[in-house]
Amino acid sequence: MNRKRYIRLLLSLVGALLLAGCQNNSVEPVDGSQQPAAVELIPMNTPFLEVHRMGSRADYENLPSGYLPYNDLYPTTKPEHKTIGVFMTPEKTNSLGDFIYEEGNVWKSTVRVNEGTQYYIYGFMPREDADNAVITTLPGRTSYADGAVLKILNYKTLTPADVCAVVGVRNATVAEKISGPLSPVNLGTFSYLGGAEGDNRIFILLKHLYAGIHFKGRIGARYHKMRDIKIHRVELVANDITEYVNLTVRLTANNTGTDPIGGVGDIIYESAGDSHSTNTVELFNSQEGYMIPETDPEGFLGCYAPGSCTSFTVRTYYDVYNKAGDLVRENCMAENLITNALFGVLEAGDVITVDMLINPDYLYQLSEPDADNPTIVLTIP
């Protein structure tokens, strides 16, 4: 190798090393003797607040004390929407990590922390590929110890996902059991001190940011003696709605157990674009199907940004069987319209339960074979 070529190669290597150093200057420095430790999240939440017929609200004081493990909440969320985006925000840097739900109440992640480093944890769910989330300190503040402003661009306005924000965190010891009602997290507390490997189990408390409609399929007792109904797909259609919202959440740290999203304007739903159209989301889809029981039906949850829509159509696809298990009719479809006039205006964290009752009248039951589709009637308990 000649001298000039050797010098050029040496300069290229030095330049690459300098460039690599510049590209990593936003990463929290790690002590050479210490490897970052893995983090395990334990999500908790309070139930949706059930809203009664004609918009009357259930009393907040009647809610169960404490919080439930997120996976025990009812109505449930599809596993594919159980993803949490978490900002680990030291004083000087912040990075967004993903926690993905797996069966067995496990939330896997590559997020790691440094022992002895102070973090302020802010987050949201679902964390989806299309999300564009940013976080800043509160206006006029320089530290995440005081709180944060979380902004998520282009969130689906209508979705089968439970949209939530983190409103409190606390370290969980290895000995603490994560089952049944418990109150392990203080609202308004976001600080967390990184621990050693195996000692970073963190309770996070989630708060619902969308309103929910909970559909429960049920079959009338007399009709159930003659027929079985197997649902294959449920769709929720929103009329005259924008497809996306830019969601802004202001979180004020207080460390006193006070709701950090308790003020007017702490949650802002801003339509992303001016176009209004009909949007459809799938709440349930199964080739095998779901046989509607007479009692204790499974629920299908749809969520939407409060104030974004005043009317919905629920579309149900199903097959009809006789009691011998023979297929009587297949590929049936029923549509039902529901409006805010029926149940009032829902706010963040509210849910309205709608019974999808299949209960044809007695004359219909006598007209064999089935000439028409059985009627699905929506009622609100």
C-alpha positions in Angstrom: 0.0 0.0 0.0 1.5 3.4 -1.0 1.8 6.2 1.6 -1.0 8.5 0.1 -3.5 5.6 0.0 -2.6 4.7 3.6 -3.2 8.3 4.8 -6.6 8.5 3.0 -7.7 5.2 4.6 -6.7 6.4 8.0 -8.5 9.7 7.6 -11.7 7.8 6.5 -11.6 5.6 9.6 -11.1 8.7 11.9 -14.0 10.5 10.2 -16.3 7.5 10.6 -15.5 7.3 14.3 -16.2 11.0 14.8 -19.5 10.7 12.9 -20.6 7.8 15.0 -19.8 9.8 18.1 -21.9 12.7 16.9 -24.8 10.5 16.0 -25.0 9.1 19.5 -24.8 12.3 21.5 -28.5 12.2 22.4 -28.2 8.8 24.2 -27.9 8.8 28.0 -24.3 7.9 28.9 -23.8 4.5 30.5 -21.1 3.6 33.0 -18.7 1.2 31.3 -19.0 -1.1 34.3 -22.8 -1.3 34.1 -25.1 -2.8 31.5 -28.6 -1.2 31.1 -31.3 -3.2 32.9 -34.5 -4.5 31.3 -37.9 -3.0 32.2 -41.1 -4.9 32.8 -44.4 -2.9 32.8 -47.5 -3.9 34.8 -50.4 -1.9 33.3 -53.4 -1.0 35.5 -56.6 0.8 34.9 -60.0 1.7 36.4 -63.1 0.3 34.5 -64.9 2.3 31.9 -67.6 4.5 33.6 -70.9 3.0 32.5 -73.5 5.5 31.3 -77.1 4.7 31.8 -80.0 5.1 29.4 -80.7 8.7 28.2 -77.2 9.9 29.2 -77.5 9.7 33.0 -74.1 8.9 34.5 -73.2 6.2 37.0 -71.9 7.7 40.2 -68.1 8.0 40.4 -68.2 7.0 44.0 -69.6 3.6 43.1 -66.5 2.7 41.1 -64.4 -0.1 42.7 -61.6 1.3 44.8 -58.2 0.8 43.3 -57.2 -0.4 39.9 -57.3 -3.7 38.1 -54.7 -5.3 36.0 -55.3 -4.1 32.4 -55.8 -7.5 31.0 -58.7 -8.2 33.5 -60.7 -5.2 32.4 -64.1 -5.7 30.8 -65.0 -5.0 28.0 -61.7 -6.4 26.7 -59.4 -5.0 24.0 -58.1 -7.1 21.1 -54.5 -8.4 21.7 -53.2 -6.6 18.6 -54.2 -3.3 20.1 -52.4 -3.9 23.4 -49.3 -2.0 22.7 -47.9 0.7 24.9 -45.5 3.5 23.9 -43.4 4.8 26.8 -41.2 7.9 26.9 -38.3 7.3 29.4 -37.4 10.9 30.0 -34.3 11.7 32.0 -33.5 15.4 32.5 -31.5 15.8 29.3 -32.9 13.2 26.8 -35.9 11.2 26.1 -36.5 8.1 24.0 -39.7 6.2 23.0 -39.9 2.5 23.8 -42.5 -0.1 22.8 -44.2 -2.7 25.1 -46.1 -5.4 23.3 -48.6 -7.7 25.0 -48.2 -11.4 24.8 -50.4 -14.2 26.2 -49.9 -14.8 29.9 -50.1 -11.2 31.0 -46.6 -10.5 29.7 -45.6 -7.2 28.2 -42.3 -7.6 26.2 -40.0 -4.8 25.4 -36.4 -3.9 24.5 -36.6 -0.8 26.8 -33.7 -0.7 29.3 -32.7 1.8 32.1 -29.5 2.6 33.9 -29.3 1.9 37.6 -29.4 5.1 39.7 -30.7 7.2 36.8 -33.8 9.4 37.5 -36.5 9.0 34.8 -39.9 10.6 34.3 -42.2 8.1 32.5 -44.9 9.3 30.2 -46.8 7.0 27.8 -49.9 6.1 25.8 -51.6 3.2 24.1 -52.1 1.8 21.6 -48.6 2.4 20.1 -49.2 1.7 16.4 -46.9 2.0 13.5 -48.8 4.9 12.0 -48.5 6.9 15.3 -46.3 10.0 15.3 -45.9 10.8 19.0 -43.8 13.6 20.5 -43.4 14.8 24.0 -42.3 18.2 25.5 -42.1 19.7 28.9 -45.0 21.9 30.1 -45.0 25.4 28.7 -42.6 27.6 30.6 -41.0 24.6 32.4 -37.6 23.0 31.7 -38.0 19.7 33.6 -40.1 16.6 33.0 -40.4 16.4 36.8 -43.2 19.0 36.5 -45.2 17.2 33.9 -45.4 16.9 30.1 -47.4 17.6 27.0 -48.0 14.4 24.9 -49.1 14.8 21.3 -50.0 11.9 19.0 -50.6 12.9 15.4 -53.1 11.1 13.1 -54.8 8.8 15.7 -57.8 6.9 14.3 -61.0 8.8 15.3 -63.0 5.5 15.3 -61.2 2.4 16.5 -61.6 -0.9 18.2 -58.6 0.1 20.4 -58.8 1.4 24.0 -57.0 4.8 23.7 -55.2 5.6 27.0 -52.5 7.8 28.6 -50.2 7.0 31.5 -51.3 9.1 34.5 -49.1 7.5 37.2 -46.2 5.1 37.9 -44.6 3.3 40.8 -41.9 0.6 41.3 -43.3 -2.9 42.0 -41.2 -5.2 44.1 -40.8 -8.9 43.1 -42.9 -10.0 46.1 -45.9 -7.9 45.1 -48.8 -10.0 43.6 -50.4 -8.6 40.5 -53.9 -10.0 40.8 -57.3 -8.8 42.0 -58.1 -5.2 43.0 -55.2 -3.2 44.4 -54.1 0.4 44.6 -50.4 0.4 43.8 -50.1 3.7 41.9 -50.5 7.4 42.8 -52.1 9.6 40.2 -49.8 12.4 39.2 -46.5 10.6 40.0 -44.2 10.1 37.1 -40.8 9.8 38.6 -38.9 6.5 38.6 -35.4 5.6 39.7 -33.7 3.0 37.5 -32.8 -0.2 39.3 -30.5 -3.2 38.8 -31.2 -6.0 36.4 -34.3 -7.9 37.5 -35.5 -5.0 39.7 -37.4 -2.8 37.2 -41.0 -3.9 37.5 -43.1 -0.7 37.1 -46.7 -0.3 37.8 -48.3 2.2 35.3 -51.8 3.5 35.6 -53.7 4.1 32.4 -56.6 6.5 31.8 -59.1 6.1 29.0 -59.0 9.0 26.5 -61.8 7.8 24.2 -65.5 7.0 24.8 -66.7 3.5 24.2 -69.7 1.6 22.9 -70.0 -2.0 24.1 -72.2 -4.3 22.0 -73.4 -7.5 23.6 -75.1 -10.1 21.4 -78.0 -11.9 23.0 -80.7 -14.3 21.7 -84.3 -14.2 23.0 -85.4 -17.2 25.2 -88.3 -18.4 23.0 -86.3 -18.0 19.8 -83.3 -19.8 21.4 -85.4 -22.9 21.7 -85.6 -23.1 17.9 -82.5 -21.5 16.5 -78.8 -20.8 17.1 -77.1 -17.7 15.8 -73.4 -17.7 15.0 -71.8 -14.2 14.4 -68.9 -14.0 12.0 -68.3 -10.3 11.8 -69.4 -7.1 13.6 -68.6 -3.7 12.1 -69.2 -0.2 13.5 -69.8 2.5 11.0 -69.5 6.2 11.9 -71.4 8.7 9.7 -70.0 12.1 8.8 -66.7 11.9 10.7 -63.0 12.7 10.1 -60.7 9.7 9.8 -58.0 11.0 12.1 -57.5 13.3 15.1 -54.4 14.9 16.5 -54.6 14.1 20.2 -52.9 16.4 22.7 -52.8 15.5 26.4 -51.4 17.8 29.1 -50.2 15.9 32.2 -49.3 17.9 35.3 -47.2 16.1 37.9 -48.3 16.6 41.5 -47.2 13.5 43.5 -50.3 13.9 45.6 -52.7 11.4 44.1 -54.6 14.1 42.1 -55.6 13.4 38.5 -53.0 14.9 36.2 -55.6 15.3 33.5 -58.2 17.0 35.7 -58.6 20.4 34.1 -60.5 21.8 31.2 -58.5 21.6 28.0 -56.1 18.9 29.3 -57.3 16.7 26.4 -57.7 18.2 23.0 -59.1 16.3 20.0 -58.2 18.2 16.8 -59.5 16.9 13.5 -56.7 16.0 11.2 -58.0 17.5 7.9 -61.4 18.9 7.0 -62.7 15.9 5.1 -65.8 14.2 6.6 -66.8 10.8 5.4 -68.2 7.4 6.5 -65.6 5.4 8.4 -65.9 1.7 9.3 -64.0 -0.3 11.8 -64.2 -4.1 12.4 -65.0 -5.0 16.0 -65.0 -8.7 15.5 -64.1 -11.2 12.8 -63.9 -14.9 13.0 -64.1 -17.6 10.3 -65.1 -20.1 13.0 -67.7 -17.7 14.4 -69.2 -17.0 17.8 -72.4 -18.7 18.9 -74.6 -16.2 20.7 -75.6 -17.5 24.1 -78.9 -16.8 25.8 -77.2 -15.2 28.8 -73.7 -13.8 29.6 -72.8 -12.7 26.1 -69.3 -11.7 24.9 -68.8 -8.1 24.2 -67.5 -6.2 21.1 -65.9 -2.8 22.0 -65.7 0.2 19.7 -64.1 3.5 20.8 -64.2 7.0 19.3 -62.9 10.5 20.1 -65.6 12.3 22.1 -67.6 14.8 20.2 -66.5 13.5 16.8 -69.7 11.7 15.8 -73.4 11.8 16.5 -74.7 8.7 14.7 -73.4 5.1 14.2 -74.5 2.0 12.3 -73.7 -1.4 13.7 -73.5 -4.1 11.0 -73.7 -7.7 12.0 -73.0 -10.7 9.7 -74.2 -14.1 10.9 -75.5 -17.6 10.1 -78.6 -19.3 11.4 -78.7 -23.0 12.6 -81.5 -25.2 13.9 -81.1 -27.1 17.1 -79.9 -30.2 15.3 -76.9 -28.2 14.2 -78.0 -27.9 10.5 -77.3 -24.6 8.7 -80.7 -22.9 7.9 -79.4 -19.6 6.4 -76.0 -18.3 5.9 -74.4 -14.9 5.1 -77.2 -12.9 6.8 -76.6 -9.2 7.5 -78.4 -6.9 9.8 -77.9 -3.1 10.2 -79.0 -1.0 13.1 -78.7 2.8 13.5 -77.9 4.4 16.9 -77.6 8.1 17.7 -76.5 10.3 20.5 -80.2 11.1 21.0 -80.6 7.6 22.3 -77.9 7.6 24.9 -76.6 11.2 25.3 -73.1 12.6 24.7 -70.3 10.4 25.9 -67.1 11.8 27.4 -63.6 10.3 27.7 -63.8 7.1 29.8 -67.6 6.7 29.4 -69.0 3.6 27.9 -72.6 2.8 26.9 -73.7 -0.9 26.7 -76.0 -1.8 23.9 -77.8 -5.2 23.8 -78.1 -6.7 20.4 -81.2 -8.8 21.0 -82.3 -11.3 18.4 -85.9 -11.9 19.3 -88.5 -12.3 16.5 -92.1 -12.2 17.4 -94.2 -15.3 18.0 -96.0 -15.3 14.7 -92.6 -15.3 12.9 -91.5 -18.3 14.9 -94.4 -20.3 13.6 -93.7 -19.4 9.9 -91.4 -22.2 8.9 -89.1 -22.4 7.1 -87.5 -19.1 7.9 -88.8 -16.7 5.3 -87.1 -13.6 6.6 -84.0 -12.7 8.5 -84.6 -12.6 12.3 -84.7 -9.0 13.6 -81.8 -7.6 15.7 -83.2 -5.1 18.1 -80.8 -2.7 20.0 -81.7 -1.8 23.5 -79.8 0.1 26.3 -80.3 -1.4 29.7 
